[in-house]
Amino acid sequence: MMGVILKRSAMALAMVGGVLLLTAIGMSLVSMLGRRLFSTPITGDIELLQMLVAVTVACFLPLCEVNDRHIRVDIVATLFPARLNRALLAISHLMLALVSALLVWRTALLAVDSLDYGAQSVQLGIPQWIPQVAMLPGLALLGVCALHKSVLQLTGDAREAATGGERP
């Protein structure tokens, strides 16, 4: 049940990321065409693109984890017994959960500092805390998904670990 909830949450967040990515692509296209055809690009397009891509990446990470689609080198894994491979996967998911928690903590502190000091983007004056806060849900969900995957690997529930809790 928890796997299904996490998978649906990750999918919803990835959909938000997809909309943000399409927005970034559209803005870049309009800016490039404006630059080439009319000599009037969108002011601050690079700033906006950087902010949108940062939030977008954070939105896609939980889906990548819940589907276990991170890049993994399995060259030597075939030499190990299944139990050892499960333990190594559990450790890797747990480490990702810890790194995610660290990223949530530090990004939240960065957002608070940006708010306190009134940090803004150079060209457009967009408060920097806005994209920083927008990254937090994706990073937090990444940690929860990684922790769930770690528990599944430790308990040996390989079927649920592979399908994300959905029945085949």
Summary of the structure (lengths in Angstrom):
residues: 168
radius of gyration: 19.5
end to end distance: 14.1
largest distance: 63.1
contacts: 487
relative contact order: 0.17
helix: 78%
strand: 1%
